Amino acid sequence: MEISSVKDKTKLSSHDPDISFKDNKKVGSALLECLLENDTEGFIEILDTYLKVNRSRVAKKAKLARSTVQQALSKTGNPTLKTLAKIVHQSMLL
């Protein structure tokens, strides 16, 4: 692989990918797209990233234990549709 260099005059801007996850409409649209495409792994990954910072708040609003939210979104989790619905509903109200 060839190593390339950046010229001194080139300006780089910072990018914070978490900004996209602060937009409820974008997240909701992405979650819906995952459901339509039967992409359960993508759904869980998007929801997990979105809730990473807000897990405690969402768990409290959804009246679920934080550990339940954590387990539901883990790679080995197998949440019920009812649990996922509570998590998604409350996360969209943040």
N, C-alpha and C positions, 0 to 999 in steps of 0.2 A: 504494500500500500504506500502510495506516495504521500509525503508530508507536505502540506501547503501552508503558506504563511498569509497573514492578514496585513495589508498595507497600513501604514500609520494613519492615513487619511480616512480609513474606513471607520464608520461609527457603528457600534453595536448597541442595540437597545435591549434592555432586560425584558424577560418574559416570565410571567408568573402564571403557570397553568391552573392554579387554584382559582383564579379570577373567573374562569368559565364555570366553575362549580358553585359560584355564588349566585348565579342566575337561575332561578327556579324554572323559568320557561325552557331554557336550554336543557337543563337536567331532565325535566319532565318529558320533553320531546325525545331525548336520547333514550330514556327508560322505555317509553312507548315503542320506539323503533326496535329496541331489543326484544320486547315482547312480541311484536309483529314478525320479527325474524327468527323467533324461537331461540334467541341467544341468551340463555340463562346465565352463562358465565359473564357475559358483558353486562347484563343487568346488575348482577351482584357486584361486579367491579366498579361500575359507575356509582351505584348507591353507596357502596363502602367508602369510596373516595369522597363523595359528597358529605357523608355523615362523620367522617374521620374526626373533625373538630367538634361537631355538635352532638356526638353520641349521647352524652349525659342528658342534654336538654331534650332531645327527641325521646329518649327512653322515659323520661319523667312525664312529658306531655302525652305519650302513648300509653302510660301506665304499665310499662314493662320494666323489668330489671335491666340495668345496664348490661349485665352479663348475657341476658337473653338476646339483646340487640347485637352484642359482640359475637355470640355463638351463631346467630342467624346469618350473619354476613361473613363468617369464616369460610375457608375453603372446604371444611368438613361439615359445615352447617347444613341442615335440611329443614329450613323454616316452613311452617304452615303458611298457606295463602293468607289466613287471617292475620298472622304475625307480620308478614310482609306488607299487607294492606295498611295496618296500623302504622308501621314505620314510614312507609311512603307518604301516607296522608299527613302525618304530623310533621315530617321533614319539609313538605311543601308549604306548611304554615309558618315556618321560621322566618 
